[in-house]
Amino acid sequence: MKRGEEEKFLVDYSNSLRLIEDNVEDRTFKFYYPVYNSHIFFLSVSVKEAGRDFTYFIVVLVGISVTGGLFYVIFKELFSSSSPNKIYGDALEKCRSHPEIIAVFGEPIKGYGEATRRGRRQFVSHIEYVKDGLKHMRLKFYIEGSEAAKRGTVHVEVKENPERGRFEVRYIFVDVDAFPRRTIIIEDNR
């Protein structure tokens, strides 16, 4: 093909298909393929595609970062040894296995937190503070058993162990709210 013939096949990118006819075994095949009239057009398309791809990459990267942050917060709150929920679960298990608690409240013993406006009692009241450079946490929750009108308030305090990096129990005691009022000490490491 000569240069003049080649130029007449070059068309605007909106109509950028060239028709080629090919005879193979007495059959005529028609092929269409894109033809660009200059390298400048190809470069501008590449820059646009690269910009779009980079924008999509940033959006995906931000989405993955936000999702990872949420998983980290959920894991830290639910499964960490220093979360109030984990300490509450451990203290409740100690209350359930203590023979004096079983004798006073009966079995099964269930625990619950502070009541909210909606009537749910899932929030465990806790306070975190630093004393002598060590983290401390106090929790308060409630227990009741099968004995009628017997309820108790559980008080727990934990202190961070700097060598292990975990919280250790300082004390767990239960105030019996029904008559005769008394305090049952489950663990005292003060």
PLY file of the C-alpha trace (Angstrom):
ply
format ascii 1.0
element vertex 190
property float x
property float y
property float z
element edge 189
property int vertex1
property int vertex2
end_header
0.00 0.00 0.00
1.20 3.44 -0.84
1.23 6.35 1.52
-1.75 8.06 -0.16
-3.88 4.92 0.10
-2.90 4.47 3.74
-4.01 7.98 4.64
-7.45 7.52 3.20
-8.05 4.57 5.58
-7.19 6.69 8.59
-10.34 8.15 10.00
-11.52 10.00 13.07
-11.50 7.87 16.27
-15.31 7.82 16.33
-15.24 5.92 13.00
-11.95 4.19 13.56
-12.55 0.79 12.03
-10.92 -0.47 8.83
-12.51 -3.19 6.72
-10.27 -5.92 5.35
-11.54 -8.63 3.09
-9.68 -11.88 2.99
-10.32 -14.83 0.68
-9.63 -18.19 2.29
-10.85 -21.27 0.43
-13.40 -19.33 -1.59
-14.94 -17.72 1.48
-14.83 -14.03 2.09
-14.05 -12.92 5.65
-14.41 -9.39 6.82
-12.26 -8.15 9.69
-12.62 -4.85 11.46
-9.80 -3.44 13.50
-9.15 0.00 14.99
-6.91 2.45 13.24
-5.82 5.63 15.02
-4.84 8.64 13.01
-1.94 9.65 15.24
0.11 8.71 18.26
-1.12 11.83 20.04
-4.64 10.42 20.22
-3.31 7.13 21.64
-1.27 9.01 24.25
-4.24 11.16 25.34
-6.43 8.05 25.70
-3.69 6.38 27.74
-3.40 9.37 30.07
-7.18 9.46 30.58
-7.31 5.72 31.29
-4.36 5.96 33.68
-6.04 8.81 35.58
-9.30 6.89 35.82
-7.50 3.72 36.90
-5.55 5.64 39.54
-8.77 7.17 40.89
-10.36 3.71 41.14
-7.22 2.44 42.87
-7.42 5.23 45.48
-11.14 4.53 46.09
-10.44 0.80 46.57
-7.47 1.55 48.82
-9.57 3.86 51.02
-12.32 1.22 51.20
-9.87 -1.48 52.25
-8.34 0.84 54.87
-11.73 1.71 56.38
-12.76 -1.96 56.43
-9.45 -2.94 58.05
-9.89 -0.23 60.68
-13.38 -1.45 61.50
-12.18 -5.05 61.84
-9.36 -3.89 64.12
-11.73 -1.97 66.41
-14.21 -4.88 66.54
-11.45 -7.40 67.26
-9.91 -5.20 69.94
-13.27 -4.60 71.65
-14.58 -8.16 71.57
-11.53 -10.41 71.68
-8.78 -8.44 73.40
-7.89 -9.41 76.97
-8.09 -5.74 77.94
-11.63 -5.05 76.72
-14.43 -4.49 79.24
-16.52 -7.22 77.60
-13.75 -9.81 78.01
-13.18 -8.87 81.65
-16.95 -8.99 82.25
-17.14 -12.49 80.73
-14.24 -13.77 82.84
-15.68 -12.27 86.05
-19.14 -13.69 85.31
-17.67 -17.18 84.84
-15.91 -16.89 88.20
-19.23 -15.87 89.78
-21.04 -18.81 88.17
-18.49 -21.29 89.49
-18.25 -19.92 93.06
-20.10 -22.25 95.49
-21.32 -19.49 97.83
-22.81 -17.52 94.93
-24.60 -20.65 93.72
-25.96 -21.27 97.23
-27.31 -17.71 97.60
-28.66 -17.07 94.10
-29.35 -20.57 92.76
-28.59 -21.86 89.31
-28.49 -20.82 86.51
-26.85 -17.47 87.18
-27.19 -14.80 84.51
-25.41 -11.48 84.30
-26.43 -8.20 82.75
-25.32 -4.59 82.57
-26.98 -1.22 83.04
-30.46 -0.73 81.61
-30.80 1.64 78.67
-33.81 3.68 77.58
-34.88 0.86 75.32
-34.81 -1.60 78.19
-31.74 -3.47 77.00
-29.22 -4.38 79.66
-26.14 -5.10 77.61
-23.96 -2.14 78.61
-21.44 -3.03 81.31
-20.59 0.05 83.37
-16.82 0.54 83.48
-14.25 3.23 84.13
-10.60 3.25 83.09
-7.95 5.25 84.92
-4.18 5.41 85.38
-2.63 5.11 88.84
1.14 4.96 89.45
1.71 4.69 85.70
-0.43 1.54 85.37
-3.83 1.22 83.73
-6.71 0.19 85.99
-10.31 -0.61 85.15
-13.37 -0.95 87.38
-16.53 -2.70 86.24
-19.97 -3.01 87.72
-22.65 -5.41 86.56
-25.56 -7.34 88.00
-26.34 -11.01 88.50
-29.46 -12.95 89.40
-30.28 -16.60 89.75
-33.30 -18.84 90.10
-34.03 -17.74 93.70
-36.93 -15.29 93.73
-36.06 -11.62 94.35
-32.35 -12.34 94.82
-30.13 -10.02 92.89
-26.55 -8.94 93.36
-24.16 -6.24 92.20
-20.73 -7.44 91.10
-17.73 -5.10 91.52
-14.54 -5.91 89.64
-11.21 -4.12 89.47
-8.33 -5.12 87.24
-4.80 -3.76 86.99
-2.39 -3.94 84.08
0.63 -6.18 84.60
3.56 -4.38 82.90
5.56 -7.60 82.44
2.79 -9.52 80.67
0.90 -6.58 79.17
-2.43 -8.01 80.33
-4.94 -7.10 82.99
-4.94 -9.07 86.23
-7.80 -9.16 88.71
-7.35 -7.13 91.89
-10.73 -8.02 93.36
-14.15 -9.40 92.58
-16.92 -9.13 95.15
-20.69 -9.37 95.08
-23.09 -7.23 97.11
-26.30 -9.18 97.76
-29.15 -6.71 97.26
-31.82 -8.77 99.07
-32.21 -9.40 102.80
-29.92 -10.34 104.52
-27.56 -7.94 102.83
-23.96 -9.04 102.75
-20.82 -9.02 100.63
-19.38 -12.19 99.12
-15.70 -11.97 98.23
-14.85 -14.11 95.22
-11.26 -13.00 94.67
-9.07 -10.49 96.49
-5.49 -9.84 95.35
-4.97 -6.37 96.78
0 1
1 2
2 3
3 4
4 5
5 6
6 7
7 8
8 9
9 10
10 11
11 12
12 13
13 14
14 15
15 16
16 17
17 18
18 19
19 20
20 21
21 22
22 23
23 24
24 25
25 26
26 27
27 28
28 29
29 30
30 31
31 32
32 33
33 34
34 35
35 36
36 37
37 38
38 39
39 40
40 41
41 42
42 43
43 44
44 45
45 46
46 47
47 48
48 49
49 50
50 51
51 52
52 53
53 54
54 55
55 56
56 57
57 58
58 59
59 60
60 61
61 62
62 63
63 64
64 65
65 66
66 67
67 68
68 69
69 70
70 71
71 72
72 73
73 74
74 75
75 76
76 77
77 78
78 79
79 80
80 81
81 82
82 83
83 84
84 85
85 86
86 87
87 88
88 89
89 90
90 91
91 92
92 93
93 94
94 95
95 96
96 97
97 98
98 99
99 100
100 101
101 102
102 103
103 104
104 105
105 106
106 107
107 108
108 109
109 110
110 111
111 112
112 113
113 114
114 115
115 116
116 117
117 118
118 119
119 120
120 121
121 122
122 123
123 124
124 125
125 126
126 127
127 128
128 129
129 130
130 131
131 132
132 133
133 134
134 135
135 136
136 137
137 138
138 139
139 140
140 141
141 142
142 143
143 144
144 145
145 146
146 147
147 148
148 149
149 150
150 151
151 152
152 153
153 154
154 155
155 156
156 157
157 158
158 159
159 160
160 161
161 162
162 163
163 164
164 165
165 166
166 167
167 168
168 169
169 170
170 171
171 172
172 173
173 174
174 175
175 176
176 177
177 178
178 179
179 180
180 181
181 182
182 183
183 184
184 185
185 186
186 187
187 188
188 189
